[in-house]
Amino acid sequence: MTSKLKHLEGQLLSRPTQQPETAAIGLHLLKLDGQRDEFRYVPRRYQPNRPAPLVLTLHGAGGDAEDGLNLLQPLADEFGIILLAVDSRDRTWDVIVSQYGSDIAFIDQALAQTFRYCRIDPTRLAIAGFSDGASYALSVGITNGNLFTHSIGFSPGFIAPVAQEGHPRLFISHGTQDTVLPIDHCSRQIVPPLQQAGYEVRYREFNGLHAVSAAIVREAVSWFIE
């Protein structure tokens, strides 16, 4: 099956390599696209001879890669996490508009470049997002559970996995006062079927709106690293 067909099925083909080139510390604009692009952040404590955890971060509808990066960057140096933040090809992620394809292909390209330069721990490889990005992170994480070990969804609206590969661990949080993606129609409908399907889910409800608190982010990152 060609890579294009794989991408239409939501599947990512890139995998970490054991002999990467040397990555520079700090924030880098990767310039894979002239208009909508992506950032990679390599923490100060990164050592080329030691595999590091990686989180692919996804923004909400109408956002950009910088929004996704800002979700976790305050904790990246503390926990030694490499971050990869990508832009959706349109105002939100492909499967939310129609079907998998363009965003999966771009994410695969961004992952391949990151795997080329960074030594990644394959036992700590996560995809995370907020709002539409959360829906996409959970969907892509479950579809690619043979790549991602963890998937983090802050206030997701739905999930749409094409397949169930492996059993990635899942973290889901949602505000009880969310008026954008109401919790009763979203996470409270998402979590029980996942648990019934055998997924390990850490679920956190909090008294708040459509947002992500610093405390919830810290818990999610600690859970990922533990």
Contacts in CASP RR format, 6 or more apart in sequence:
PFRMAT RR
TARGET T0000
AUTHOR 0000-0000-0000
METHOD contacts of the structure
MODEL  1
MTSKLKHLEGQLLSRPTQQPETAAIGLHLLKLDGQRDEFRYVPRRYQPNR
PAPLVLTLHGAGGDAEDGLNLLQPLADEFGIILLAVDSRDRTWDVIVSQY
GSDIAFIDQALAQTFRYCRIDPTRLAIAGFSDGASYALSVGITNGNLFTH
SIGFSPGFIAPVAQEGHPRLFISHGTQDTVLPIDHCSRQIVPPLQQAGYE
VRYREFNGLHAVSAAIVREAVSWFIE
3 13 0 8 1.000
3 105 0 8 1.000
3 108 0 8 1.000
4 101 0 8 1.000
4 105 0 8 1.000
6 13 0 8 1.000
7 100 0 8 1.000
7 101 0 8 1.000
7 104 0 8 1.000
7 105 0 8 1.000
7 108 0 8 1.000
8 99 0 8 1.000
8 100 0 8 1.000
8 101 0 8 1.000
8 104 0 8 1.000
9 100 0 8 1.000
9 143 0 8 1.000
9 162 0 8 1.000
9 163 0 8 1.000
10 95 0 8 1.000
10 100 0 8 1.000
10 101 0 8 1.000
10 104 0 8 1.000
10 140 0 8 1.000
10 143 0 8 1.000
10 144 0 8 1.000
10 162 0 8 1.000
11 104 0 8 1.000
11 143 0 8 1.000
11 144 0 8 1.000
11 162 0 8 1.000
11 163 0 8 1.000
12 104 0 8 1.000
12 107 0 8 1.000
12 108 0 8 1.000
12 111 0 8 1.000
12 140 0 8 1.000
12 144 0 8 1.000
12 147 0 8 1.000
13 108 0 8 1.000
14 108 0 8 1.000
14 109 0 8 1.000
14 111 0 8 1.000
14 112 0 8 1.000
14 115 0 8 1.000
14 147 0 8 1.000
15 115 0 8 1.000
15 122 0 8 1.000
15 147 0 8 1.000
16 51 0 8 1.000
16 115 0 8 1.000
16 119 0 8 1.000
16 120 0 8 1.000
16 121 0 8 1.000
16 122 0 8 1.000
16 125 0 8 1.000
17 115 0 8 1.000
17 116 0 8 1.000
18 119 0 8 1.000
20 48 0 8 1.000
20 115 0 8 1.000
20 116 0 8 1.000
20 117 0 8 1.000
20 118 0 8 1.000
20 119 0 8 1.000
20 120 0 8 1.000
21 116 0 8 1.000
21 117 0 8 1.000
22 48 0 8 1.000
22 117 0 8 1.000
23 40 0 8 1.000
23 42 0 8 1.000
23 46 0 8 1.000
23 48 0 8 1.000
23 117 0 8 1.000
23 118 0 8 1.000
24 42 0 8 1.000
25 42 0 8 1.000
25 43 0 8 1.000
25 44 0 8 1.000
25 46 0 8 1.000
26 41 0 8 1.000
26 42 0 8 1.000
26 43 0 8 1.000
26 44 0 8 1.000
27 39 0 8 1.000
27 40 0 8 1.000
27 41 0 8 1.000
28 39 0 8 1.000
28 40 0 8 1.000
28 41 0 8 1.000
28 42 0 8 1.000
29 37 0 8 1.000
29 38 0 8 1.000
29 39 0 8 1.000
30 37 0 8 1.000
30 38 0 8 1.000
30 39 0 8 1.000
30 40 0 8 1.000
30 110 0 8 1.000
30 113 0 8 1.000
31 37 0 8 1.000
32 38 0 8 1.000
32 106 0 8 1.000
32 109 0 8 1.000
32 110 0 8 1.000
32 113 0 8 1.000
33 87 0 8 1.000
33 106 0 8 1.000
36 64 0 8 1.000
36 65 0 8 1.000
36 87 0 8 1.000
36 88 0 8 1.000
36 89 0 8 1.000
37 65 0 8 1.000
37 86 0 8 1.000
37 87 0 8 1.000
38 65 0 8 1.000
38 84 0 8 1.000
38 85 0 8 1.000
38 86 0 8 1.000
38 87 0 8 1.000
38 106 0 8 1.000
38 110 0 8 1.000
39 65 0 8 1.000
39 66 0 8 1.000
39 69 0 8 1.000
39 83 0 8 1.000
39 84 0 8 1.000
39 85 0 8 1.000
40 82 0 8 1.000
40 83 0 8 1.000
40 84 0 8 1.000
40 85 0 8 1.000
40 113 0 8 1.000
40 114 0 8 1.000
40 118 0 8 1.000
41 69 0 8 1.000
41 73 0 8 1.000
41 76 0 8 1.000
41 82 0 8 1.000
41 83 0 8 1.000
41 85 0 8 1.000
42 82 0 8 1.000
42 118 0 8 1.000
43 52 0 8 1.000
43 76 0 8 1.000
43 77 0 8 1.000
43 79 0 8 1.000
43 80 0 8 1.000
43 81 0 8 1.000
43 82 0 8 1.000
44 77 0 8 1.000
45 77 0 8 1.000
45 80 0 8 1.000
46 52 0 8 1.000
46 80 0 8 1.000
46 82 0 8 1.000
46 118 0 8 1.000
48 119 0 8 1.000
49 119 0 8 1.000
50 119 0 8 1.000
51 119 0 8 1.000
51 120 0 8 1.000
51 121 0 8 1.000
51 122 0 8 1.000
52 80 0 8 1.000
52 81 0 8 1.000
52 82 0 8 1.000
52 118 0 8 1.000
52 119 0 8 1.000
52 120 0 8 1.000
52 121 0 8 1.000
53 79 0 8 1.000
53 80 0 8 1.000
53 81 0 8 1.000
53 82 0 8 1.000
53 120 0 8 1.000
53 121 0 8 1.000
53 124 0 8 1.000
53 125 0 8 1.000
53 126 0 8 1.000
53 224 0 8 1.000
53 225 0 8 1.000
54 81 0 8 1.000
54 82 0 8 1.000
54 83 0 8 1.000
54 84 0 8 1.000
54 114 0 8 1.000
54 118 0 8 1.000
54 120 0 8 1.000
54 121 0 8 1.000
54 124 0 8 1.000
54 125 0 8 1.000
54 126 0 8 1.000
55 72 0 8 1.000
55 81 0 8 1.000
55 82 0 8 1.000
55 83 0 8 1.000
55 84 0 8 1.000
55 126 0 8 1.000
55 127 0 8 1.000
55 128 0 8 1.000
55 152 0 8 1.000
55 224 0 8 1.000
56 84 0 8 1.000
56 85 0 8 1.000
56 86 0 8 1.000
56 107 0 8 1.000
56 110 0 8 1.000
56 111 0 8 1.000
56 126 0 8 1.000
56 127 0 8 1.000
56 128 0 8 1.000
56 137 0 8 1.000
57 68 0 8 1.000
57 69 0 8 1.000
57 71 0 8 1.000
57 72 0 8 1.000
57 83 0 8 1.000
57 84 0 8 1.000
57 85 0 8 1.000
57 128 0 8 1.000
57 129 0 8 1.000
58 68 0 8 1.000
58 85 0 8 1.000
58 86 0 8 1.000
58 88 0 8 1.000
58 93 0 8 1.000
58 127 0 8 1.000
58 128 0 8 1.000
58 129 0 8 1.000
58 130 0 8 1.000
58 132 0 8 1.000
58 133 0 8 1.000
58 134 0 8 1.000
58 136 0 8 1.000
58 137 0 8 1.000
59 65 0 8 1.000
59 66 0 8 1.000
59 67 0 8 1.000
59 68 0 8 1.000
59 85 0 8 1.000
59 87 0 8 1.000
59 88 0 8 1.000
59 129 0 8 1.000
59 130 0 8 1.000
59 132 0 8 1.000
59 133 0 8 1.000
60 67 0 8 1.000
60 68 0 8 1.000
60 92 0 8 1.000
60 129 0 8 1.000
60 130 0 8 1.000
60 131 0 8 1.000
60 132 0 8 1.000
60 133 0 8 1.000
60 134 0 8 1.000
61 91 0 8 1.000
61 92 0 8 1.000
61 96 0 8 1.000
61 131 0 8 1.000
61 132 0 8 1.000
62 91 0 8 1.000
62 92 0 8 1.000
63 88 0 8 1.000
63 91 0 8 1.000
64 87 0 8 1.000
65 85 0 8 1.000
65 86 0 8 1.000
65 87 0 8 1.000
66 85 0 8 1.000
67 130 0 8 1.000
68 85 0 8 1.000
68 129 0 8 1.000
68 130 0 8 1.000
69 83 0 8 1.000
69 85 0 8 1.000
71 128 0 8 1.000
71 129 0 8 1.000
71 130 0 8 1.000
71 154 0 8 1.000
71 212 0 8 1.000
71 217 0 8 1.000
72 81 0 8 1.000
72 83 0 8 1.000
72 128 0 8 1.000
72 217 0 8 1.000
72 221 0 8 1.000
73 83 0 8 1.000
74 214 0 8 1.000
74 217 0 8 1.000
75 81 0 8 1.000
75 217 0 8 1.000
75 218 0 8 1.000
75 221 0 8 1.000
76 82 0 8 1.000
76 83 0 8 1.000
79 221 0 8 1.000
79 222 0 8 1.000
79 225 0 8 1.000
81 221 0 8 1.000
81 225 0 8 1.000
82 114 0 8 1.000
82 118 0 8 1.000
82 120 0 8 1.000
84 110 0 8 1.000
84 111 0 8 1.000
84 114 0 8 1.000
86 103 0 8 1.000
86 106 0 8 1.000
86 107 0 8 1.000
86 110 0 8 1.000
88 94 0 8 1.000
88 103 0 8 1.000
89 102 0 8 1.000
89 103 0 8 1.000
89 106 0 8 1.000
90 97 0 8 1.000
90 102 0 8 1.000
92 132 0 8 1.000
92 133 0 8 1.000
93 103 0 8 1.000
93 132 0 8 1.000
93 133 0 8 1.000
93 135 0 8 1.000
93 136 0 8 1.000
94 100 0 8 1.000
94 101 0 8 1.000
94 102 0 8 1.000
94 103 0 8 1.000
94 104 0 8 1.000
95 103 0 8 1.000
95 136 0 8 1.000
95 139 0 8 1.000
95 160 0 8 1.000
96 132 0 8 1.000
96 135 0 8 1.000
96 136 0 8 1.000
100 162 0 8 1.000
103 136 0 8 1.000
104 140 0 8 1.000
107 140 0 8 1.000
114 120 0 8 1.000
122 149 0 8 1.000
123 149 0 8 1.000
124 149 0 8 1.000
124 150 0 8 1.000
124 224 0 8 1.000
124 225 0 8 1.000
125 147 0 8 1.000
125 148 0 8 1.000
125 149 0 8 1.000
125 150 0 8 1.000
126 148 0 8 1.000
126 149 0 8 1.000
126 150 0 8 1.000
126 151 0 8 1.000
126 152 0 8 1.000
126 224 0 8 1.000
127 137 0 8 1.000
127 140 0 8 1.000
127 141 0 8 1.000
127 144 0 8 1.000
127 148 0 8 1.000
127 150 0 8 1.000
127 151 0 8 1.000
127 152 0 8 1.000
128 134 0 8 1.000
128 137 0 8 1.000
128 151 0 8 1.000
128 152 0 8 1.000
128 153 0 8 1.000
128 154 0 8 1.000
128 220 0 8 1.000
129 136 0 8 1.000
129 137 0 8 1.000
129 152 0 8 1.000
129 153 0 8 1.000
129 154 0 8 1.000
130 153 0 8 1.000
130 154 0 8 1.000
130 155 0 8 1.000
130 212 0 8 1.000
131 154 0 8 1.000
131 155 0 8 1.000
131 156 0 8 1.000
131 157 0 8 1.000
131 180 0 8 1.000
131 181 0 8 1.000
131 210 0 8 1.000
132 157 0 8 1.000
133 153 0 8 1.000
133 156 0 8 1.000
134 152 0 8 1.000
134 153 0 8 1.000
134 154 0 8 1.000
134 155 0 8 1.000
134 156 0 8 1.000
134 157 0 8 1.000
134 172 0 8 1.000
135 156 0 8 1.000
135 157 0 8 1.000
135 158 0 8 1.000
135 159 0 8 1.000
135 160 0 8 1.000
137 151 0 8 1.000
137 152 0 8 1.000
137 153 0 8 1.000
137 156 0 8 1.000
138 151 0 8 1.000
138 153 0 8 1.000
138 156 0 8 1.000
138 159 0 8 1.000
138 161 0 8 1.000
138 170 0 8 1.000
138 172 0 8 1.000
138 190 0 8 1.000
139 159 0 8 1.000
139 160 0 8 1.000
139 161 0 8 1.000
140 148 0 8 1.000
140 151 0 8 1.000
140 161 0 8 1.000
141 147 0 8 1.000
141 148 0 8 1.000
141 151 0 8 1.000
141 161 0 8 1.000
141 168 0 8 1.000
142 151 0 8 1.000
142 159 0 8 1.000
142 161 0 8 1.000
142 163 0 8 1.000
142 164 0 8 1.000
142 165 0 8 1.000
142 168 0 8 1.000
142 170 0 8 1.000
142 199 0 8 1.000
143 161 0 8 1.000
143 162 0 8 1.000
143 163 0 8 1.000
143 164 0 8 1.000
143 165 0 8 1.000
144 165 0 8 1.000
145 164 0 8 1.000
145 165 0 8 1.000
145 166 0 8 1.000
145 167 0 8 1.000
145 168 0 8 1.000
146 165 0 8 1.000
146 166 0 8 1.000
148 168 0 8 1.000
149 168 0 8 1.000
149 169 0 8 1.000
150 168 0 8 1.000
150 169 0 8 1.000
150 170 0 8 1.000
150 171 0 8 1.000
150 223 0 8 1.000
150 224 0 8 1.000
151 168 0 8 1.000
151 169 0 8 1.000
151 170 0 8 1.000
151 171 0 8 1.000
152 170 0 8 1.000
152 171 0 8 1.000
152 172 0 8 1.000
152 220 0 8 1.000
152 224 0 8 1.000
153 170 0 8 1.000
153 171 0 8 1.000
153 172 0 8 1.000
153 173 0 8 1.000
154 173 0 8 1.000
154 212 0 8 1.000
154 216 0 8 1.000
154 217 0 8 1.000
154 220 0 8 1.000
155 173 0 8 1.000
155 174 0 8 1.000
155 175 0 8 1.000
155 178 0 8 1.000
155 180 0 8 1.000
155 181 0 8 1.000
155 186 0 8 1.000
155 187 0 8 1.000
155 210 0 8 1.000
155 211 0 8 1.000
155 212 0 8 1.000
156 172 0 8 1.000
156 174 0 8 1.000
156 181 0 8 1.000
156 186 0 8 1.000
156 187 0 8 1.000
156 190 0 8 1.000
157 181 0 8 1.000
157 185 0 8 1.000
157 186 0 8 1.000
157 187 0 8 1.000
157 190 0 8 1.000
158 186 0 8 1.000
158 190 0 8 1.000
159 190 0 8 1.000
159 194 0 8 1.000
164 197 0 8 1.000
167 198 0 8 1.000
167 199 0 8 1.000
167 200 0 8 1.000
168 199 0 8 1.000
169 199 0 8 1.000
169 200 0 8 1.000
169 201 0 8 1.000
169 202 0 8 1.000
169 223 0 8 1.000
170 194 0 8 1.000
170 199 0 8 1.000
170 200 0 8 1.000
170 201 0 8 1.000
170 202 0 8 1.000
171 201 0 8 1.000
171 202 0 8 1.000
171 204 0 8 1.000
171 220 0 8 1.000
171 223 0 8 1.000
171 224 0 8 1.000
172 187 0 8 1.000
172 190 0 8 1.000
172 191 0 8 1.000
172 201 0 8 1.000
172 202 0 8 1.000
172 203 0 8 1.000
172 204 0 8 1.000
173 187 0 8 1.000
173 203 0 8 1.000
173 204 0 8 1.000
173 205 0 8 1.000
173 206 0 8 1.000
173 212 0 8 1.000
173 216 0 8 1.000
173 220 0 8 1.000
174 181 0 8 1.000
174 183 0 8 1.000
174 186 0 8 1.000
174 187 0 8 1.000
174 188 0 8 1.000
174 204 0 8 1.000
174 205 0 8 1.000
174 206 0 8 1.000
175 183 0 8 1.000
175 205 0 8 1.000
175 206 0 8 1.000
175 207 0 8 1.000
175 208 0 8 1.000
175 209 0 8 1.000
175 210 0 8 1.000
175 211 0 8 1.000
176 183 0 8 1.000
176 205 0 8 1.000
176 206 0 8 1.000
176 207 0 8 1.000
176 208 0 8 1.000
177 207 0 8 1.000
177 208 0 8 1.000
177 209 0 8 1.000
178 186 0 8 1.000
178 208 0 8 1.000
178 209 0 8 1.000
178 210 0 8 1.000
179 209 0 8 1.000
179 210 0 8 1.000
180 209 0 8 1.000
180 210 0 8 1.000
181 210 0 8 1.000
183 205 0 8 1.000
187 203 0 8 1.000
187 205 0 8 1.000
191 201 0 8 1.000
191 203 0 8 1.000
194 201 0 8 1.000
195 201 0 8 1.000
202 223 0 8 1.000
204 216 0 8 1.000
204 219 0 8 1.000
206 213 0 8 1.000
206 216 0 8 1.000
END
